[in-house]
Amino acid sequence: MLNSGSSVIYHTYQLKDDKPYRVVHRNLHHSLPVEDIKEDLQKKGFKARNITDITHRVTKLPLPMFYVNLEHASNNKYIYNLRLLSNFFIKVETPHKTTNMVQCTRCQKYNHTKAYCNLPYKCVKCGNLHDSKTCAKSRNTPAKCALCGGAHPANYSGCQVHKELQTKIRQKTLTNRTEIKCVQHQPQIQEPQLMSNITQQQRQRSCSQVVSDNYSMHQGNDLTLNKFLE
């Protein structure tokens, strides 16, 4: 966690080793206290860093699902075998990967979070230099984007800055996929040449060589027959 009182202006990123082991618990009633879930997981040998209930994307109503962030441990992979928790039959799944970019709620920039940001505050509604929670903008006042200056909130997916970043990500993804395909489908040069040489050698055998081989074989058989008769 960064010190928000520091005078240095910067932002950083969370180390991969510091990121929690995230899973989804299905079929848990939304009214179940988070502390009870954490305690039950502790009894089963799993230490939860934090637990968050999941809401519907449109209606915002609570769903019978929870995000569970586990501390790093060697037995985390065995949580998928868990079937009973807090008297509920549950199903543990891997979270779906999202294509949405992470946006800081402090400075409104992308690809980092508020916990690792010490940049100046920018309001998501009016774009001014203050925390979005303290904004006094009325609903009748048009919004102003802190990123592009447009008449929309800074978290609007139609923002020009957001679109440009998404385009760069798609191009990078397509480039990586193309490079992988090129490596996987590289023509094998040595083996076809070797097979070609063997085929040519077989074709270069003349008819006289074939007849000579056959004659030697029959001659050997005749000699064996003569010895038998003798």
N, C-alpha and C positions, 0 to 999 in steps of 0.2 A: 504494500500500500504506500502511495507517495505522500509526502508531507505537503499538504495544501498551503501551509504557511511559508513555504520556501519562496524566495524572490527569483529563483532561476525559472525561466520559461522553457518548458520542454514537455515532451510526452515520450513514453516508452511502450514496450510490449510485454505481455506475460510470457514467461519462459514455458516451453513445452512441458518440462518436468513439473512445473507448478500447476498445470491445468488439472482439474479433477477428472475422475473416471465417471462419466455421465451415463446413466441408464434411465429408462422410462418404466415406471410401475403402473400397470393397468389394473382396472377393477377394484381400486381403492376408493371408497366413498369420499367425496370432496370435503365433507364435514369432519373428517378424521383429523385430529390435531397433529401438526407436523412433529411436535416433540414426542408424541407417542410412537410415530413411525420410526423416528430416529432411535428411540430407546429399544424398540423391538429389533431393529437392524443390529444394534450394538450387542444384543443378546445372542444373535445368530452369527456374530463374528465379523460384521461389516461396520466400519466407522464412516458415518455420513458427515460430510462437511456442511452441506445445506440441502434443504428439500423445498421445492416450489410446486404449488398446485398449477395445473394447466387449465386455461380457459379457452373457450371457443373463439376462433379467429374473427368471426363476424359478430355473433351475439354477445361475446364476452362473458357468457355464462360458464360456471365452473364445470369441469369434466371429471369423470372418475379416473384421473390419471395424474401422476406426479413426476416431476423431474427430480432425480436423486443424484447428487454429486458426492461421490465417495473419495475419501483420502486414498492416496496411493498405497496399495498393499498387494502382496503376491496372490491373495485369494480372491481378488475382485472379480475375476472371470467366472467364479463359481456362483456368483449371484444370479446368473441366468437359470440356475437349477432351482431357485427359490419358488415355491408354489403356494405357501401359506404365510401370511403376514397380518398381524392384528385381527385374527379371526376372519380374514378374507382370502378367498382363493384368487391369487394374482398371477399375472404374466409379466415377466421382465423382458424388455426389448431394447434394442439399440436405437437411439434417436435418429429420426430422419435427417439427412444432411440438407441444410438450407443453402440456397444460392444468394440469400440476402447478405449484403455487406454490413459489417459491424460499424455502428456510428456512435461516436462519443456524445453523451448528453451534456457535457460541459462546454466544449468548444465547437460542437456540431460537425467536426471533421470525421472522416471515415477511417476504418482499419485500425482503430484502437478504442479502448473503453475509458470511462470516467475514472476508474480505479487507478489507471496508469497515465493520467493526464494532469499536467500542471500549467496548461495554457490558459490564457484569460477566458473568463466566462463569456459565452455568447448565447443570447436568448433564442430558443427555437421558434418563438412566435414573432418577435419584432426585430431580431437581429442585433439588438443593443448589447452593451457590455455589462450584463448582469445575469444572475442565475434565472433559469426559466421558471423556477418555482415562485420567484418574487415579482414576476412580470405583472404589471397593472394594465396591460392593453385590454381595451374593451372589445367585445365581439364585433362591433360596428367598424372598428378601425382595421384597415387592410393589413394583412400579415406581410412581413418582409423577410426574405431568406438571408441568413447570415453567410451563405456561401456564394450565391450568385447575385443577390440583391433583387430577385424577382418577387412578385406579389404572391408568395406562398410560404408556408412554414419550411424550416430547414430540413425537416425529415420527409418532405414530399418526394415520392419516387419519380415524379416527372421533372424534377430539377435537372437543369442542364449539366451540372457537375456530377450528379448521380448517374445520368445517362452515359456520360463520357467514361466514367470509371467502369461501368458495367460493360461497355463496348471493349475497353482494354482487357478486361478479365476474359471475355468471350474469345477475343483474338488470341490471347495467350493460351487459353485452354485448347483451342483448335490447333495452334502451332505445336503444342506438346503432343496432342493426339496424332498429328501428322508425322512428327518425328518418330514416335513409337511405332506407327505402322510401317514407316520406311525401314526401321531397324528389323522389324519382324519379317518383312517381306523382301529383304535383301537377297538377290540371286546368289546361289551357291556356285562359285566359278570353278573351283578345283575339282569337285566330284564329277560334274558333267564332262570336263575335259578328259579326266581319267577314263570314264566310261566310253567316251568317243574314241580314245586311243585304242582301248581294248577291242572295240567294235571294228575299227579299221584294220587291226592286226588279224582279226578273224576273217575279214573279207579279203585280205591280201593273200591268203593261202591259195596257191594255184591248184588246178585240177590234178596235175602230176603228183603233187605232194599227197593229196588225198588218196590217189590210186596206189602210191608207194606204201602208204601206211596200211592200206587194206591188204596189199600183197604180202607185206611182212607178217601181218597177222595170220593169213592163210598158210604161209610158208612155215610158220612156227607150228601150226596145227598139223601140217603134213609130216614134219619131222617127228613129232610126237607119235603119230600113227605108225610110221616106219619102225621106230624103236619098239613099239608094242608088238608089231608083227614079227620082228626078229626074235 
